[in-house]
C-alpha cells in the first residue's frame, strides 16, 4: 500500500462531514446518563473488559489485518470510515435504539447526497474526451507508434476508480517521458469502448479500474488480466504491482541511458 499525493485531499467535504458525524457520536456518548451506557460497560463478555472495549479491540484487529491488503491509502481510509460508522451503530444499539435509527437515516442521506472524494492534485495524465480522441492518440493510423501508453479505464460512478487516481497520478509524475505516457478514459460513458477491450462496467464488475498497456498501437498487457479461458483473474492491484507488471522502472532507466 502506498501513500500518494498530498494529505490536503483528506480535508475535502466527504472526509470532513464523516468526521463530524463520528464526532457527533462522541458527544452523545459523553452526555447520555450512566443508565444508558450501562450495557456498554458490562463485563460479561468473552473477556473481562467492558463490552465497549471488547467490541473496539475486535474492530482494531480486523482493521489491522486489512491494512496490508489495502491497494491504496485511500482505499484503507474509506474502509476505516465504514468500520467506524458501523461501530457507532453497534454502540448506539446498546445506548438507545432511537439514536441508532436517526444515525441510520443520516447515513442514508449521506450516501445519497455526498459523493466520495475526488483527486484534484498534480498529475501528468491525459484525459481522453471520447473514443475518437483515444484512437487518434493511442491506436489510430495517425497515432505515434513509438509512444507507449499506460491507460487507466474507469467508470465515474465507481468509487474504487477514484481511490486509485492518486496512485496513478503519482506514477504519471514519476514515470512520464516522451516515450511513455499516461492516459485515462471513462469506459462507463462509452460502452462501445468497454466492449472493444472487454471491460465489464456492471455494478459487480471486478475490472474497475482496469490498466491497459499499449505498445506500437496494440494492447500488450493489462491488470486485472484474463486467464487462458478468457476469464478475469481477480487481482489485488497496488502501486508496486503496477510498477512491476508494466516494468515502469526498466522503461525509465532505458530512457535515461
N, C-alpha and C positions, 0 to 999 in steps of 0.2 A: 504494500500500500504506500502511496506517496502523498506528500503534501505539496500541492502546486498552486501557483498563483499567489495572490496576497490574501491575508486574513480579513481585509476590509469587506470582502464579499459576505462574511458572516454577520455583517450589520445590515443586511438587506431586510426588507419588511417581513419576509417569511420567517426569518430567524428571530427577529425582534418580537413579533406577535406571539410566536410559540414560547419564547422565554417569558413573556408577560403572563401568558396563560398558566405556565408552570409556576410562576411566582404567585399567581392568584391562589393556587392550591396551598402554598406555604402560608399565605395569610390566613386562609381558612383553618389550616392545621394549628396555627398559633392562637387563634381567637376562640375556637369552639371550647366548650366546657369539658371538664375531665370525664364526665359521664359518657360523652360521645366518642372520646378516644380510648375509652377503657378496653374496647375489643382489640384495638391495635397494640395495646400494652400487655395483653395476655401472654403468659409464658408456658402454655400447654401444648406447644407445637413439637416438632421433631428435634428441636434444640431447647436449651434453657433460656434462649434470648426472647425478648418481646417479639410478637408476630410482625410488627413493623420492621424490625431489624432483620428478621428471618427472611421476609419477602425481598427486602432491599438487597441483601447479600446474595440471594439466589439470582436476582437480576444482574448484579455485577459479574457473577461467574459466567452467565450467558453472554453478556456484552464482551467480556474479556476473550471468550472463546471465538467470538465473531470478528475480533479485531484483525487477526492475521489473514482471514479470508476475505476481508473487505477489499474490493478492487481499487477504491479511491477513498481519500479522506472524506469527500462529500457524501459518498455512499454511507460511510460509517456514521457520520454526524446525523444523517437522516434516520439511520437505524436507532441511534441513541435517542433522538427526539421521539420516535414512535414508541420505543420501550418505556420512556419516562411518562408519556401520556397514558399508556396502558397501566403503568404503575399507579398513577394518580386515580384512575377509575377504580382500581382494586382497593386502594386506601379509602376512597370515598364510599365504597360499598360497606365498609366497616363503620365509617363515621356517620353517614346519613344518606339514605338512598335518594333523597330529593336532590342533594348536591350532585350525586353521580349522574342523575338524569339531566340536570342542567348542563353539566360538563359534556355529556354525550351530544346534546343539542349544539353546544358551542363547537365541538369538534366537527360536527356535520356542516355547520355554516362555514367553518374554516376550510373544509375540504372542497366545498362548492365555490367559494369566492376567493380563496387565497392560493395563488399559483406558487409552485415550487421555485426555488432560487434559480436565477439565470446568470450565467457567467458573462460579465461585461468588461473583463480585464484585457490586457495586451495579448496579442496573438499574431501569427503570420499565416492565417488560414484564409483561403479564397472561398467565399460563399457563392456557390453556383446558384444563379437565379432560376434556372429552368433546365430541362433536359438538353435543349439546344446549346445553351451556354456550356454545359458539361461536355457535350460531344465536341464542340469547337475547340475546347482546351485539352481534352484528355484522349478521346478515342476517334475523333473525326479525321477526315482527309487533310484538313488544314492544321491539325494539332501537331505539335513538335514531338516527334517520336523519341528524341533524345532525353526528354524530361520524364522523370519517374514521379508518379503521383500517388500519395497515400490519401485515400478518400475515407471520410467519416460519413456513413449513411445513417441518417437519423429520422425520427418522426417527432414532430414538435410536441405532441401530446405525451410522449413517453418520458417519464422523469429520469430514468436511467441514462438516457441520452444526454440530458442536461448535466447530470452528475459527472459524466465523462469529459465534458467540454474543457474544464480547467486543465486536465491532464493532457488532452490533445493540443490545447493552446501552448502549454509548456513545451511539449515535444516540437511543435512547429517553430517556436522561437529558438530552440536549441539546435535543430537539425536542418532547417530550411536552407537550401542553396539554389543556385541556378539550375542544378540537375535534379534536385529533389524538392518537390512542392507538396503542400498540404491543402486539401480541399474538403468542403462539407456540402452535402446536399440533402434536402428533406425528401426522402422517398415516400413519406406518408402523404405528401401533397401530390406526388407524381407516381401513381401506382403503376404506370406503364414502365417506368424505370425500375421500380421494385421487381416487376415481373421479369424484365430482361436479365437482371442479376440475381434472380431467385431469392429475394429477401422478403420474408413474411413480415407484414406490418400489422398483423392482427393483435388483439388485446393480450393474447397469451404467447406472443412471439418470444423466442429465445434468441432472435437475431438482431435485436435492437439494444445498443447500436451495433452496426457492422463496420469493419475496417477492411478496405479493399486496396490492394497494391496493383498499380498499373505500370507496366514496363513495355516500351515500344507499342503503346496504344492498346495493349492486351492485359486483361487481368491475370496476374501470375500467383497471387496468394491472398488469403483472406482470413479474418477472425470474426466470429467463430467459423471454423472450417466445416466442410462436408466430409463424411466418411465414404468408403468405396461404394456404398449403396445409395449415395446421394442424400443421406440424412444429415441433419445438422448435429454436430458434436457440441454438446453443451460445454462451454469453456469459461473458466474464471479468467477474465481479461484484466490485466494490470499494466501499469506503466512499464515495468520491467519486461513483461511478456511481449508488449508491443515492440520494444526496442530489440528484443532477441529475435522474434519471429520475422520482423521486417528488416533485420540487420541494419538498423539505423546507425549504430556506431561504426560499422565497417564502411557504410556509404559516406559517412562524414570524413573518415580517415582517407578514403580513396580520393575525395575531393581535395583534401589538403596536400596530398602527395604530388 
